[in-house]
Amino acid sequence: MGHLLSGVSPTSYLIGNGTGFYENNSKYFVFEACEYKRHFLAYEPDYAIMTNIDFDHPDYYLDINDVFQAFQSLTHNVKKGIIAYGDDQYLCKLDNNNNNINIYYYGIGSENDFQARNIQLDANGSKFDVYCFNKFFGHFQLAIFGFHNILNHLAVISFAFLENIGFNQIINQLNTFKGVTRRFNEKTINNIKIIDDYAHHPTEIKATLLSIRQKYPTLNIISIFQPHTFSRTKTFLNEFANSLDFSNKVYLCDIFGSREYNKSTDGGIIIDELMLKIKTHAGASILTLDNIDILFDNNDNRDCVFVFMGAGDIQKFQKAFEQLCIKRVN
């Protein structure tokens, strides 16, 4: 959103990882907000884009209904309009009667105000048509991977349409979008493909792995995953296992406790339980910095793509592997 609008009018933005940009006299200010502890209720935006409602942060939220109520409360803070993913089973239940603003829905269902149709996914990217209020708006052919990224682009396109930004301006900006930090960030070291991704929730992991499968349909996906917080890992053991099963081989790192450092005594038990639940073809193993070489020794690196996922300090494992790749090949 920040990238698109920056090519149209002066725009400032702030992203959840702390990166941002400020420009004097900006027409737009785009920022990413988090539902943890209802932090996003501190804001009163003109527009809010809501991509999904999932049960997360079990150290704070009681259940999915509690999360829904937080999003429902956010609708009361929005001044002009809400752009929500209409195919989400919870977002489609939002009630805007209290503040009498429009909720615009985007998705693939025929009832959505903004629809992506004729979707094609292949190793070169994604193609889709956009219809706004059942009228053809334009065809998009973008170097993006994963169905979730089509939806993300559709949400941005929906907002641009509401702001009367023309198709040519939209497509020109989207064609130069290079992605964001820690989302499908890819590099190749001595012909070994490595991807870094922030995914730390089961839904995100599945989306990331399906995106990799789209781009590399014939390669084995080797997932290195570091769970984030003990409560999340324990609550979603089955969901994590099911998502990671989209890999060909899984390596689990010790849980990154984050704010739950005082609950680390059962971390080893939890990670072992997760390892046993993973049923992917080659199973799962525990990875440490001391045995990082098993990534190199146990896989045919020419036929693999290695994805490091997590919201903690997973980068230290990736860095150690990259150094090993350089050393072993040279």
Secondary structure, DSSP 8 states (H G I E B T S, - for coil): -HHHHHTTS-EEEE-TTS-EE--TT-SEEEE----GGGGGGG---SEEEE-------TTT--SHHHHHHHHHHHHTT-SSEEEEETTSTTGGG---TTTT-EEEEEESSTT-SEEEEEEEEETTEEEEEEEETTEEEEEEEES--SHHHHHHHHHHHHHHHHTT--HHHHHHHHTT----TTSSEEEEETTEEEEEE---SHHHHHHHHHHHHHH-TTSEEEEEEE-B-HHHHHHTHHHHHHHHTTSSEEEE---B-GGGGGGGGGHHHHHHHHHHH---TT-EEE--GGGTTHHHHSS-GGGEEEEEEESSSTHHHHHHHHHHHHHHH-
